[in-house]
Amino acid sequence: MTGRTTLAVHISRLVDWSPQGRITLRTLAAAAVGVSGPVLLGLAVGRPGLGLSIGLGALFLSGTAETGDAPRWRAAASSFTLALAAVAAALAITASPAPEAALIGLALLAALVSGFSRPAAAATLRLIILTVLCATLLAARTSHREVVGAIFVLGAGWNILVRTVLSEPVPASGATPPARRATLQQQWTHWRRGLITLAGWQFPLRLAGGLAVACALRDAWPEHHFGWIILTTALLTQRPLERFPVRILQRTVGTAAGVGLAWLLLSSHLDPRLAMGVIAGLVALATLARMRSYLLYAILSTPVILLVMDFGRPVDPSLLQDRLIATAIGAALVLVGNQIMAALSARSQGA
């Protein structure tokens, strides 16, 4: 393989473009109305912070689009329930006398449950990420956390409703025989047996260990904005054990580009109202990029998180620098955890 071909392969893996369905007028309308609509409405009524908070809930807490007529409202109810659970868990964590221990304990428990079945894995992994995201955002608030949490849920509910109503109808296809599924007893037995092996604990240990170190690093340097390390660690710790997941590179590069974009939007060279309009467009584009390219999604979604976390504060280059450093530290924590667990797994298998 030539050097040029190798470079092309690496770039392809980094971009990782994988279209899911067609982008139609309904898709565009759902992104515009369901996600960027609240941002523009908040700008129009003179409450840009409120619009951003609703838009963030709509973007991050509403889940992904579901296709098909039969399950769409059931899927919508599941997505809303998950968003509600994440916000409730985040509020409980931030109100706890030991929020760090509560966060790590909840993440450990959810990671253990994720091994029960594929549906449980999908739900609990998303719950972990959403809870850490909400807890990070709510921890930055000194008051009215319940109100902010309700706003996030409102945004999620609004986007789920709009997306479900505007979802593309799928033509009925021929009946296919249902796939054979394991019984509840079989799933329980398999999960219980896995907990007596290192393989059954590798994901919970990597996640809880990474979050514990991330919390310690944040507390060690309170003068920096290192809460981002915790969020990065949760985002990048995947259930499959890989020594170097491509998502780490995607998140690192995407966050760096997103921080640069946030600096541009928050700088004095751009009118604040125009900046808010651009952010509304970024939110809609992030919705479309979500299932197509994790790199592009990271680039577009990072400025939205930063704006909500730091809204109303003057632009501080050192703050944005802290975000970049925190991203690199979080990625390094995940990599080190993966290497340690891979070595322990190889040793246990060789024993």
Phi and psi in degrees as a GROMACS rama.xvg file:
@    title "Ramachandran Plot"
@    xaxis  label "Phi"
@    yaxis  label "Psi"
@TYPE xy
-73.6636  163.925  THR-2
-61.9123  -37.4325  GLY-3
-66.7376  -39.6486  ARG-4
-66.154  -40.9204  THR-5
-61.443  -43.0243  THR-6
-62.2513  -41.4781  LEU-7
-62.8836  -38.9845  ALA-8
-64.8318  -43.5907  VAL-9
-63.4946  -42.3428  HIS-10
-64.058  -40.5937  ILE-11
-62.1344  -41.4182  SER-12
-67.1982  -35.7005  ARG-13
-66.9276  -46.9821  LEU-14
-70.6965  -43.3831  VAL-15
50.8793  52.9504  ASP-16
-78.0052  119.078  TRP-17
-139.504  84.838  SER-18
-57.3026  137.251  PRO-19
-118.677  94.2385  GLN-20
82.3049  174.952  GLY-21
-90.3728  148.673  ARG-22
-92.1851  109.782  ILE-23
-113.863  -179.528  THR-24
-61.5952  -35.7706  LEU-25
-65.962  -41.1121  ARG-26
-61.8389  -45.6888  THR-27
-64.1871  -41.0146  LEU-28
-64.9849  -40.3828  ALA-29
-63.0585  -40.7509  ALA-30
-66.9942  -40.3889  ALA-31
-70.7901  -46.2813  ALA-32
-80.5948  -43.3839  VAL-33
-75.7714  -30.266  GLY-34
-114.903  -56.7998  VAL-35
-80.1248  -18.5909  SER-36
-55.95  -49.5203  GLY-37
-61.0323  -33.8776  PRO-38
-65.0423  -46.1166  VAL-39
-67.3208  -37.2669  LEU-40
-64.9074  -42.2621  LEU-41
-61.8614  -37.1691  GLY-42
-66.6224  -39.6915  LEU-43
-67.4427  -34.595  ALA-44
-95.3378  7.9987  VAL-45
78.3843  21.1152  GLY-46
-125.591  65.8908  ARG-47
-62.6987  -34.1873  PRO-48
-63.9443  -40.8091  GLY-49
-64.722  -43.4394  LEU-50
-61.6863  -40.4694  GLY-51
-64.3794  -41.1816  LEU-52
-65.2261  -42.4321  SER-53
-65.2006  -42.3245  ILE-54
-62.4179  -37.0189  GLY-55
-66.481  -42.701  LEU-56
-61.3329  -38.6525  GLY-57
-66.3985  -37.0652  ALA-58
-76.3688  -46.8191  LEU-59
-97.2706  -29.7924  PHE-60
-99.304  -1.84901  LEU-61
-93.6343  -2.1942  SER-62
76.14  -166.679  GLY-63
-107.714  162.112  THR-64
-67.6819  142.945  ALA-65
-111.557  144.297  GLU-66
-106.716  157.703  THR-67
100.176  142.755  GLY-68
-80.3825  -41.1649  ASP-69
-63.0704  -49.863  ALA-70
-92.0698  2.55285  PRO-71
-66.457  -39.437  ARG-72
-75.2904  -31.8195  TRP-73
-66.598  -41.1041  ARG-74
-65.6489  -36.8969  ALA-75
-63.0706  -42.6792  ALA-76
-63.7828  -39.2646  ALA-77
-64.8532  -42.7683  SER-78
-63.2101  -42.4144  SER-79
-67.2688  -40.4722  PHE-80
-61.6165  -39.3252  THR-81
-66.2789  -41.6414  LEU-82
-63.0246  -42.9212  ALA-83
-62.9033  -41.9301  LEU-84
-65.2382  -39.7346  ALA-85
-64.917  -44.2851  ALA-86
-66.4006  -42.2783  VAL-87
-61.5442  -42.614  ALA-88
-64.9868  -40.5829  ALA-89
-65.4216  -40.0742  ALA-90
-64.6212  -40.4447  LEU-91
-64.5254  -38.972  ALA-92
-65.5764  -48.456  ILE-93
-68.197  -25.834  THR-94
-87.1927  -8.97577  ALA-95
-70.6399  147.458  SER-96
-66.1533  -18.989  PRO-97
-131.562  74.4899  ALA-98
-61.6335  -35.9964  PRO-99
-66.3116  -44.7191  GLU-100
-63.6906  -38.4241  ALA-101
-64.9432  -41.8425  ALA-102
-64.1139  -48.2776  LEU-103
-64.7614  -42.1325  ILE-104
-63.4668  -42.6473  GLY-105
-65.5377  -41.5644  LEU-106
-63.3495  -41.1834  ALA-107
-62.2689  -44.9385  LEU-108
-64.265  -44.8507  LEU-109
-64.0854  -38.8744  ALA-110
-65.0012  -35.9676  ALA-111
-66.1704  -43.447  LEU-112
-65.2954  -28.0787  VAL-113
-62.4202  -19.3821  SER-114
-83.6758  -0.527174  GLY-115
-71.526  -44.1009  PHE-116
-161.541  169.988  SER-117
-64.1348  -45.4252  ARG-118
-60.679  -39.2307  PRO-119
-64.596  -38.7034  ALA-120
-63.5515  -46.0198  ALA-121
-61.721  -43.5038  ALA-122
-70.9998  -45.7587  ALA-123
-70.9796  -36.065  THR-124
-63.8632  -41.4469  LEU-125
-67.5431  -37.996  ARG-126
-62.0905  -40.2736  LEU-127
-61.2742  -49.1094  ILE-128
-63.6812  -45.8035  ILE-129
-65.2844  -38.9389  LEU-130
-65.6075  -44.2873  THR-131
-64.4448  -41.1073  VAL-132
-61.2439  -49.5162  LEU-133
-64.2908  -41.1605  CYS-134
-63.7066  -37.8538  ALA-135
-64.5957  -43.6561  THR-136
-69.9831  -41.2398  LEU-137
-71.7199  -31.2136  LEU-138
-64.4604  -25.764  ALA-139
-75.3505  -11.1973  ALA-140
-93.6529  134.229  ARG-141
-91.1016  -15.2439  THR-142
-154.2  167.252  SER-143
55.9559  37.985  HIS-144
-66.1298  -36.0037  ARG-145
-63.3822  -38.426  GLU-146
-65.7197  -44.4525  VAL-147
-62.7916  -41.7007  VAL-148
-61.1567  -41.0257  GLY-149
-63.8806  -35.3331  ALA-150
-65.3778  -41.361  ILE-151
-59.4426  -45.3366  PHE-152
-63.9069  -39.4087  VAL-153
-60.0663  -44.4826  LEU-154
-62.7807  -42.7291  GLY-155
-62.7826  -45.6557  ALA-156
-62.6233  -40.3996  GLY-157
-62.8495  -46.7452  TRP-158
-67.1137  -39.4232  ASN-159
-61.2454  -42.8113  ILE-160
-63.1475  -49.3744  LEU-161
-62.4016  -45.8735  VAL-162
-63.768  -38.618  ARG-163
-69.832  -41.8964  THR-164
-64.5176  -38.8383  VAL-165
-92.3383  5.14577  LEU-166
-63.1167  146.863  SER-167
-70.9993  129.884  GLU-168
-67.8137  139.81  PRO-169
-107.231  124.796  VAL-170
-61.1149  143.423  PRO-171
-64.8232  137.11  ALA-172
-113.8  169.745  SER-173
-62.4101  147.799  GLY-174
-65.2099  134.475  ALA-175
-113.338  142.162  THR-176
-63.1652  135.394  PRO-177
-63.049  141.2  PRO-178
-69.7202  145.509  ALA-179
-70.3914  125.737  ARG-180
-113.375  149.094  ARG-181
-69.4243  146.362  ALA-182
-73.5933  164.658  THR-183
-60.1208  -38.5702  LEU-184
-65.5526  -40.6595  GLN-185
-64.8347  -41.5623  GLN-186
-63.5742  -41.9031  GLN-187
-63.1443  -44.5015  TRP-188
-63.291  -45.5128  THR-189
-62.0736  -42.9553  HIS-190
-66.5359  -43.2791  TRP-191
-64.5515  -39.3591  ARG-192
-66.6594  -35.0412  ARG-193
-65.009  -26.8794  GLY-194
-75.5521  -8.11547  LEU-195
-98.2523  7.76221  ILE-196
-120.862  159.116  THR-197
-65.2818  -32.3827  LEU-198
-60.5373  -34.4879  ALA-199
-73.6457  -16.4341  GLY-200
-110.766  -5.51672  TRP-201
-62.0766  -40.8681  GLN-202
-71.8904  -48.6591  PHE-203
-57.1655  -40.0245  PRO-204
-68.9994  -41.2679  LEU-205
-64.262  -42.4814  ARG-206
-68.3301  -51.3885  LEU-207
-64.7444  -40.8614  ALA-208
-64.2045  -43.5139  GLY-209
-63.8058  -41.702  GLY-210
-66.2436  -36.9916  LEU-211
-63.4764  -45.6942  ALA-212
-66.142  -38.8386  VAL-213
-62.2767  -43.2338  ALA-214
-63.8194  -39.368  CYS-215
-64.6466  -41.4294  ALA-216
-66.0765  -39.4418  LEU-217
-62.3927  -42.5596  ARG-218
-72.5371  -25.4079  ASP-219
-71.5205  -29.1209  ALA-220
-127.24  72.67  TRP-221
-65.9548  -18.2251  PRO-222
-74.4205  -12.7771  GLU-223
-103.352  164.466  HIS-224
-97.9331  68.7118  HIS-225
-96.8638  12.652  PHE-226
-62.3634  -21.0651  GLY-227
-63.8845  -24.6744  TRP-228
-62.2188  -41.0027  ILE-229
-63.509  -45.5259  ILE-230
-64.2211  -43.9391  LEU-231
-61.3315  -42.035  THR-232
-62.2957  -43.45  THR-233
-65.833  -39.1918  ALA-234
-67.7593  -36.4426  LEU-235
-94.0446  -14.0354  LEU-236
-80.9773  106.407  THR-237
-99.4006  154.578  GLN-238
-63.0098  -47.8274  ARG-239
-64.0685  139.025  PRO-240
-88.0967  110.232  LEU-241
-126.734  140.997  GLU-242
-67.2441  -37.4104  ARG-243
-143.173  84.3331  PHE-244
-65.5378  138.604  PRO-245
-64.4425  -23.5161  VAL-246
-63.0036  -29.1207  ARG-247
-63.0451  -45.2604  ILE-248
-65.7831  -40.2507  LEU-249
-62.5159  -45.8355  GLN-250
-65.6624  -40.8059  ARG-251
-65.1313  -49.8357  THR-252
-65.5803  -42.4384  VAL-253
-64.749  -40.6022  GLY-254
-66.9669  -40.9639  THR-255
-59.2941  -46.0395  ALA-256
-66.8815  -37.8674  ALA-257
-67.2103  -37.3111  GLY-258
-64.8394  -41.8493  VAL-259
-60.8607  -39.6658  GLY-260
-66.2425  -40.2433  LEU-261
-62.2793  -41.6927  ALA-262
-60.989  -40.6009  TRP-263
-63.1795  -42.7909  LEU-264
-72.2519  -30.4257  LEU-265
-91.0683  -5.24672  LEU-266
-75.0736  164.687  SER-267
-74.6725  -6.83702  SER-268
-77.7654  -9.46174  HIS-269
-123.013  129.509  LEU-270
-57.7488  135.542  ASP-271
-56.5437  -39.857  PRO-272
-67.9953  -38.2647  ARG-273
-66.4136  -38.4551  LEU-274
-61.107  -40.7084  ALA-275
-65.1048  -38.4321  MET-276
-63.1036  -40.5085  GLY-277
-65.2671  -40.4658  VAL-278
-60.7809  -41.243  ILE-279
-59.3212  -39.9781  ALA-280
-66.7248  -38.9213  GLY-281
-63.7275  -39.0004  LEU-282
-61.8389  -44.1855  VAL-283
-64.5719  -42.7703  ALA-284
-65.89  -37.0915  LEU-285
-62.1307  -36.4042  ALA-286
-61.9203  -42.4229  THR-287
-71.1195  -32.2576  LEU-288
-80.7945  -12.7217  ALA-289
-54.0099  -47.0235  ARG-290
-99.7799  11.5064  MET-291
-116.002  -38.1342  ARG-292
-152.927  113.251  SER-293
-63.9686  -33.671  TYR-294
-62.1858  -50.4336  LEU-295
-64.4702  -37.9189  LEU-296
-63.0395  -41.0915  TYR-297
-64.5765  -39.5148  ALA-298
-63.5798  -43.9134  ILE-299
-80.2328  -31.8897  LEU-300
-84.6696  -25.1146  SER-301
-57.817  -47.2409  THR-302
-59.8304  -31.6276  PRO-303
-66.5998  -45.8844  VAL-304
-61.3481  -44.1153  ILE-305
-63.1314  -40.1269  LEU-306
-65.3092  -40.9058  LEU-307
-69.9826  -39.158  VAL-308
-67.2292  -36.5968  MET-309
-119.42  22.6472  ASP-310
-63.8711  136.167  PHE-311
89.8256  -8.60588  GLY-312
-94.3963  149.071  ARG-313
-66.86  154.905  PRO-314
-65.9652  126.937  VAL-315
-126.185  109.594  ASP-316
-55.3011  -32.704  PRO-317
-67.0763  -31.4959  SER-318
-65.0745  -46.108  LEU-319
-65.4231  -34.8626  LEU-320
-64.0397  -39.7751  GLN-321
-59.7788  -38.5172  ASP-322
-63.3901  -41.1031  ARG-323
-65.3634  -45.2371  LEU-324
-62.8877  -41.5303  ILE-325
-63.6115  -37.8841  ALA-326
-62.259  -45.6778  THR-327
-63.3333  -40.4553  ALA-328
-65.6864  -44.2578  ILE-329
-61.098  -43.1137  GLY-330
-62.6072  -40.4903  ALA-331
-65.0075  -39.6222  ALA-332
-60.277  -43.4704  LEU-333
-65.2269  -42.7614  VAL-334
-62.1251  -45.8268  LEU-335
-62.642  -43.5649  VAL-336
-61.0483  -40.3089  GLY-337
-64.1563  -42.0043  ASN-338
-64.7356  -44.0851  GLN-339
-63.4153  -45.8138  ILE-340
-68.4346  -36.2454  MET-341
-63.1181  -40.6893  ALA-342
-65.6208  -41.9471  ALA-343
-66.448  -38.1535  LEU-344
-65.6851  -42.7997  SER-345
-63.7294  -37.6178  ALA-346
-68.5803  -39.7267  ARG-347
-68.6659  -33.5546  SER-348
-73.6376  -29.5214  GLN-349
-82.4868  -13.59  GLY-350
